[in-house]
Amino acid sequence: EEAGVISSYVALVAPERVGLGLTAYLNVRLEKQTDNPLRNPRDLFRAAVQTWPEVVECAAMTGEMDYLLRVLVQDMQHYARFISDTLLKHPSVQDCKTSFVLE
């Protein structure tokens, strides 16, 4: 710890034990970058993601999509609400593709 090798300690919660039985990975594509520093799609998206409790991981990616989100939700209805009411309504989001975890 003194050498700075260990940055933190965490508790890992079993999602299914707290009612979060569905895990999904979402590839998210943002709108094209703008030159307006007040409306940078990446900055707006990153700020919003931090307020969404369903998102437990967010990684900026190379390639066709811009971000990979790991999302934990109760069930398919909860997932559908998150997608339609939150993610796709965000002004920076252009498209998303979802893969669900089987095991």
Phi and psi in degrees as GROMACS dihedral restraints (atoms count N, CA, C in turn):
[ dihedral_restraints ]
;  ai    aj    ak    al  type     phi  dphi    fc
    3     4     5     6     1   -63.1    20    10
    4     5     6     7     1   -30.1    20    10
    6     7     8     9     1   -79.3    20    10
    7     8     9    10     1    -7.3    20    10
    9    10    11    12     1    82.6    20    10
   10    11    12    13     1    11.3    20    10
   12    13    14    15     1   -74.4    20    10
   13    14    15    16     1   -38.9    20    10
   15    16    17    18     1   -92.3    20    10
   16    17    18    19     1   118.3    20    10
   18    19    20    21     1   -92.8    20    10
   19    20    21    22     1   -25.6    20    10
   21    22    23    24     1  -171.5    20    10
   22    23    24    25     1   167.0    20    10
   24    25    26    27     1  -116.9    20    10
   25    26    27    28     1   143.1    20    10
   27    28    29    30     1  -134.6    20    10
   28    29    30    31     1   158.5    20    10
   30    31    32    33     1  -106.6    20    10
   31    32    33    34     1   130.0    20    10
   33    34    35    36     1   -97.8    20    10
   34    35    36    37     1   117.9    20    10
   36    37    38    39     1   -93.8    20    10
   37    38    39    40     1   135.8    20    10
   39    40    41    42     1   -74.9    20    10
   40    41    42    43     1   109.7    20    10
   42    43    44    45     1   -54.1    20    10
   43    44    45    46     1   -41.4    20    10
   45    46    47    48     1   -64.9    20    10
   46    47    48    49     1   -25.6    20    10
   48    49    50    51     1   -74.8    20    10
   49    50    51    52     1   -16.6    20    10
   51    52    53    54     1  -114.1    20    10
   52    53    54    55     1    22.0    20    10
   54    55    56    57     1    82.8    20    10
   55    56    57    58     1    14.9    20    10
   57    58    59    60     1  -109.1    20    10
   58    59    60    61     1    84.5    20    10
   60    61    62    63     1   -91.8    20    10
   61    62    63    64     1    -3.1    20    10
   63    64    65    66     1  -124.0    20    10
   64    65    66    67     1   124.1    20    10
   66    67    68    69     1  -113.2    20    10
   67    68    69    70     1   134.0    20    10
   69    70    71    72     1  -134.5    20    10
   70    71    72    73     1   148.4    20    10
   72    73    74    75     1  -110.2    20    10
   73    74    75    76     1   125.8    20    10
   75    76    77    78     1  -115.2    20    10
   76    77    78    79     1   123.1    20    10
   78    79    80    81     1   -89.8    20    10
   79    80    81    82     1   122.6    20    10
   81    82    83    84     1  -117.1    20    10
   82    83    84    85     1   131.3    20    10
   84    85    86    87     1  -108.4    20    10
   85    86    87    88     1   131.1    20    10
   87    88    89    90     1   -96.2    20    10
   88    89    90    91     1   163.0    20    10
   90    91    92    93     1   -63.1    20    10
   91    92    93    94     1   163.1    20    10
   93    94    95    96     1   -60.5    20    10
   94    95    96    97     1   150.8    20    10
   96    97    98    99     1   -63.4    20    10
   97    98    99   100     1   147.4    20    10
   99   100   101   102     1  -116.7    20    10
  100   101   102   103     1   161.8    20    10
  102   103   104   105     1   -84.8    20    10
  103   104   105   106     1    -8.6    20    10
  105   106   107   108     1   -78.5    20    10
  106   107   108   109     1   109.9    20    10
  108   109   110   111     1   -65.6    20    10
  109   110   111   112     1   -17.8    20    10
  111   112   113   114     1   -81.8    20    10
  112   113   114   115     1   -13.3    20    10
  114   115   116   117     1  -132.9    20    10
  115   116   117   118     1    52.2    20    10
  117   118   119   120     1   -79.1    20    10
  118   119   120   121     1   115.7    20    10
  120   121   122   123     1   -55.7    20    10
  121   122   123   124     1   -39.3    20    10
  123   124   125   126     1   -65.4    20    10
  124   125   126   127     1   -44.9    20    10
  126   127   128   129     1   -64.2    20    10
  127   128   129   130     1   -43.4    20    10
  129   130   131   132     1   -61.8    20    10
  130   131   132   133     1   -42.9    20    10
  132   133   134   135     1   -66.3    20    10
  133   134   135   136     1   -47.4    20    10
  135   136   137   138     1   -59.6    20    10
  136   137   138   139     1   -39.7    20    10
  138   139   140   141     1   -65.5    20    10
  139   140   141   142     1   -40.9    20    10
  141   142   143   144     1   -67.7    20    10
  142   143   144   145     1   -43.7    20    10
  144   145   146   147     1   -56.0    20    10
  145   146   147   148     1   -36.3    20    10
  147   148   149   150     1   -66.2    20    10
  148   149   150   151     1   -14.6    20    10
  150   151   152   153     1   -99.9    20    10
  151   152   153   154     1    -5.3    20    10
  153   154   155   156     1   -93.8    20    10
  154   155   156   157     1   109.9    20    10
  156   157   158   159     1   -65.3    20    10
  157   158   159   160     1   -22.2    20    10
  159   160   161   162     1   -68.9    20    10
  160   161   162   163     1   -26.3    20    10
  162   163   164   165     1   -87.3    20    10
  163   164   165   166     1   117.2    20    10
  165   166   167   168     1  -105.0    20    10
  166   167   168   169     1   -14.9    20    10
  168   169   170   171     1  -147.4    20    10
  169   170   171   172     1   144.6    20    10
  171   172   173   174     1  -144.1    20    10
  172   173   174   175     1   122.0    20    10
  174   175   176   177     1  -127.6    20    10
  175   176   177   178     1   131.9    20    10
  177   178   179   180     1   -74.2    20    10
  178   179   180   181     1   135.9    20    10
  180   181   182   183     1  -121.9    20    10
  181   182   183   184     1   159.3    20    10
  183   184   185   186     1   -93.5    20    10
  184   185   186   187     1   166.8    20    10
  186   187   188   189     1    99.5    20    10
  187   188   189   190     1  -157.3    20    10
  189   190   191   192     1   -66.4    20    10
  190   191   192   193     1   -37.2    20    10
  192   193   194   195     1  -102.8    20    10
  193   194   195   196     1   156.1    20    10
  195   196   197   198     1   -93.5    20    10
  196   197   198   199     1   -33.7    20    10
  198   199   200   201     1  -138.4    20    10
  199   200   201   202     1   151.2    20    10
  201   202   203   204     1  -119.2    20    10
  202   203   204   205     1   121.4    20    10
  204   205   206   207     1  -109.6    20    10
  205   206   207   208     1   139.1    20    10
  207   208   209   210     1  -104.5    20    10
  208   209   210   211     1   123.8    20    10
  210   211   212   213     1  -120.2    20    10
  211   212   213   214     1   133.8    20    10
  213   214   215   216     1  -115.4    20    10
  214   215   216   217     1   125.6    20    10
  216   217   218   219     1  -137.4    20    10
  217   218   219   220     1   167.8    20    10
  219   220   221   222     1   -67.7    20    10
  220   221   222   223     1   -48.3    20    10
  222   223   224   225     1  -161.8    20    10
  223   224   225   226     1  -175.8    20    10
  225   226   227   228     1   -63.6    20    10
  226   227   228   229     1   -33.7    20    10
  228   229   230   231     1   -65.0    20    10
  229   230   231   232     1   -42.7    20    10
  231   232   233   234     1   -62.5    20    10
  232   233   234   235     1   -42.5    20    10
  234   235   236   237     1   -60.0    20    10
  235   236   237   238     1   -46.6    20    10
  237   238   239   240     1   -60.9    20    10
  238   239   240   241     1   -40.9    20    10
  240   241   242   243     1   -64.7    20    10
  241   242   243   244     1   -42.9    20    10
  243   244   245   246     1   -61.2    20    10
  244   245   246   247     1   -45.7    20    10
  246   247   248   249     1   -63.7    20    10
  247   248   249   250     1   -51.8    20    10
  249   250   251   252     1   -77.0    20    10
  250   251   252   253     1   -36.1    20    10
  252   253   254   255     1   -92.0    20    10
  253   254   255   256     1   -19.7    20    10
  255   256   257   258     1  -120.7    20    10
  256   257   258   259     1   -68.0    20    10
  258   259   260   261     1   -61.7    20    10
  259   260   261   262     1   -54.6    20    10
  261   262   263   264     1   -73.3    20    10
  262   263   264   265     1   -12.6    20    10
  264   265   266   267     1   -87.5    20    10
  265   266   267   268     1    -8.8    20    10
  267   268   269   270     1   -70.6    20    10
  268   269   270   271     1   133.4    20    10
  270   271   272   273     1   -64.2    20    10
  271   272   273   274     1   -21.4    20    10
  273   274   275   276     1   -84.6    20    10
  274   275   276   277     1   -18.9    20    10
  276   277   278   279     1   -82.2    20    10
  277   278   279   280     1   124.6    20    10
  279   280   281   282     1   -98.0    20    10
  280   281   282   283     1   -38.6    20    10
  282   283   284   285     1  -160.9    20    10
  283   284   285   286     1   157.4    20    10
  285   286   287   288     1  -148.3    20    10
  286   287   288   289     1   151.5    20    10
  288   289   290   291     1  -130.3    20    10
  289   290   291   292     1   136.0    20    10
  291   292   293   294     1  -117.0    20    10
  292   293   294   295     1   141.3    20    10
  294   295   296   297     1  -126.0    20    10
  295   296   297   298     1   133.6    20    10
  297   298   299   300     1   -99.6    20    10
  298   299   300   301     1   143.2    20    10
  300   301   302   303     1   -79.2    20    10
  301   302   303   304     1   128.1    20    10
  303   304   305   306     1   -92.3    20    10
  304   305   306   307     1   -41.9    20    10
